[in-house]
Amino acid sequence: MMFGRMIRSSLRTMPLVSRPTLAFRYYSSPLVDFTKTKVQNQQFSDHNNMPLFVAITRSAAEKLNEIANEEHNDKLALRVQVESGGCHGFQYHLNLSDMNDFHPEDDSVFVRDGARVLIDKTSLEILRDSKIDYVHELIGSQFKVVDSPYTKTSCGCGSSFDFDFDKLNQTT
């Protein structure tokens, strides 16, 4: 409360030209992540037969390639799954795997700049139109699912979430 009064009083004494802009800026991720990501073994939605797709950001692709080079593993892949659990009902499970874990009857492979992400069809129905990113935060760096249009709520750590069934069904 006191801090708000200090800001308001200091703004009154500033000339209009030098007042700071207090508007919020909304960040919109570039669509380029979707155009740069290629898919192998495309899966289609059970509801409307539309292709299921996720994007890999440049940061995630660079980190996956770096790990593959360090481990001398040209078959390295990131496996992304959605499982029940966590404080919001569902949780992301991301772990390093390799292409030997690829199941053609159920998995899609998303590729950007040589980096691969494996996602099973059930998880892909929920994750569709999301992005896989590698983020740097104060608590550490990690691969993370971001910009998921069907996420309704999530916990503070971002690993547990609830998805919007109504919105998901509108696109089906």
N, C-alpha and C positions, 0 to 999 in steps of 0.2 A: 504494500500500500504506500509506504513512504517513498519507495523507489519510483513508483508511478507518478507521484506528485512532483518529485525532483525532475523527472523527464519532461512533464508537462510545463513546469515553470521555466525550465531552460529553453524549451521550444518557443515560449512566448517572447523571450528576449532576443531570439535569433531573427535576422532578416529572413524574409520568405525565400529568397534565392538560395541561402545556405542551409536551409532546414533539411535534415536527412529524410530520405524516403523510408517510411515505415510499412510499406506494402510487403506482403508475402510473395515470394517467388515460388512457383511450382515447377518442379523438375520433371521433364518428360524425357524418357529414355529414347535415344534415336532408333528409328526403325531399321537402321543399317544392320543391327544384330540379327534380325530375321532374314535379311537378304544374304548375309554372309554365311549363314548356317545351312548346311546341306543335310539331307536325310537319306538314310539307307534303310531298306525294309520298312517302308511307310506303313503305319497302322491307320485304320479308319475308325471313326466313332461308331459305336454300336447303335446310337440313336438316330443319326442322320447321314451316316456314311461319308462325312466330311473328313479330310485329312487332319490328323492330330500332329501338332507341331510345337516345339519349344525352340528358343534361341540360346546360343552360347555367346556370352560377351567376349570381347577381345581379351580382357583381363583373365577370364577363366581359361580361355584357350592358351594364352601365354603361360599361365601357371601349370596347366596340365602338360604342356610340351616341355617345360622346364623339369618337372618331376620325371617324366619319361626319359629325358636325356640323362638326368642324374642316376636313375636306376637302370639305365641301358635296357629299357623295356619298350620296344616299339609297338607292343600290343596293349599298352596301358589305356585304361578307360575309367571314367567316373561313372559309377552306378548310382542312379537316383531313384528312390522308392518312396511311396507314401504308405505309411502304416497307421493302424489305429493305435492310439495312446497319447500321452502327453496331457497337459492340463486343458487343452481345447478340443480334444477328441481325435486329432490326427497329428502326425509328426513326419517330418522329412527325415529320410535316412540316406545320407550321402557317404559313399565309401569308395576308395580306390579299388579297382578290379582290373581285369584285362579282357581281351576279346575272346578268350576261352570260356568266359562266363556268358557269352552271347547265345541266346536261344531264339533262333529265327522264327519260330511259331508264335512267339509272344513279345519279342523285344524290337524296338526301333533304335537305330544308332544315329545320333546327331553329330555332325562333324563340322568343325571350323578350324581352318589353318592346320589340319592334321590332328587336332585334339578331338577325342571321342567321348560322348556321353551316352550311356545305355539307360533306357527307360522301358519298363514293362508296360503293356497296354493298359492295365488297370490303373496304374499310377499316372499314365499319360492322359487318361480321360480327365483327371483332376488337375494335372499340371499344364494342360494345353494352354498355349499362348503366353506362358511364363518365360522367364529368362533364368539361365544358370550363370551366376556371376562369382567372381573371386573378390571378396571385400577385405579391406584392411580397417580394423576397428581398434579401439583402445585395449580391449581384452584379448585381441589376437586377430589373426587372419584366417579366413575359411571360405570354402565353397558354400554358396547359399542360393536358394531359390528366391528370386525377386520379381517384382512387377507381376504378380499372379492376379489376373483379373477376377478370379473366382474365389479369392480368399475373403472371408467375411470378417473374422477377428483373428488375432494371433497373440501369443504371449510376449512378454518383454524380450526374451532371448531370440524370438523369431523362429524357433524350431518346432513349436507346436501351433496348430492353427485349426480353424473351423472354416469350411468353405460354404459358400452361398448356394444352396441347392436350387433355389428359385432362379438365380441368374444362370447357373449351369444348365438348367433345364430349358431356359429361354433360347439358348444357342443350339439346342439339340433338335 
